[in-house]
Amino acid sequence: MDARPAAVVTDLVLVSRWIAGALLLGLVLAAERRPLSSVGLHAPRGRDVLATVGPAAARGGV
């Protein structure tokens, strides 16, 4: 059995979730005219960047 159809379904699910997220953010910004912090988004702080880049650099990913 070919694994390709499962990969296509997975890709479609991921793309649909990204689209749904973008639509939600667009709704918050355009229709509700609220800041993105109203749904829990904020600019990354130094601590957030270090928590992401540090482990990636330790594994050789950066």
C-alpha positions in Angstrom: 0.0 0.0 0.0 1.3 3.4 -0.9 1.8 5.9 1.9 1.3 8.9 -0.4 -2.4 9.4 0.2 -1.9 9.6 4.0 0.8 12.3 3.4 -1.6 14.2 1.2 -4.3 14.1 3.8 -1.9 15.2 6.5 -0.8 18.1 4.3 -4.4 19.2 3.6 -5.2 19.1 7.4 -2.1 21.2 8.2 -2.9 23.8 5.5 -6.6 24.0 6.5 -5.5 24.6 10.1 -3.2 27.4 9.1 -6.0 29.0 7.0 -8.4 28.7 9.9 -5.8 30.4 12.2 -5.3 33.2 9.6 -9.0 33.7 9.3 -9.4 33.9 13.1 -6.6 36.5 13.3 -8.2 38.5 10.4 -11.5 38.4 12.1 -10.0 39.7 15.4 -8.2 42.5 13.6 -10.8 43.6 11.0 -14.2 42.8 12.4 -13.7 43.1 16.1 -11.0 45.8 15.9 -9.2 44.4 18.9 -5.4 43.9 19.4 -4.0 40.4 18.9 -3.2 40.3 22.6 -6.9 39.8 23.1 -6.4 36.2 21.9 -3.2 35.7 23.7 -0.6 36.8 21.1 2.2 39.1 21.9 5.6 40.0 20.6 8.3 37.5 21.5 10.5 38.6 24.5 14.2 37.8 24.9 13.4 34.9 27.1 11.1 33.4 24.4 13.8 33.7 21.7 16.4 32.1 24.0 14.0 29.2 24.8 13.6 28.6 21.1 17.1 29.3 19.7 19.0 27.8 22.6 17.9 24.2 22.3 18.0 24.4 18.5 21.6 25.6 18.6 22.5 22.9 21.0 21.3 20.3 18.6 23.1 21.9 15.7 19.9 23.2 14.0 20.9 26.9 13.9 
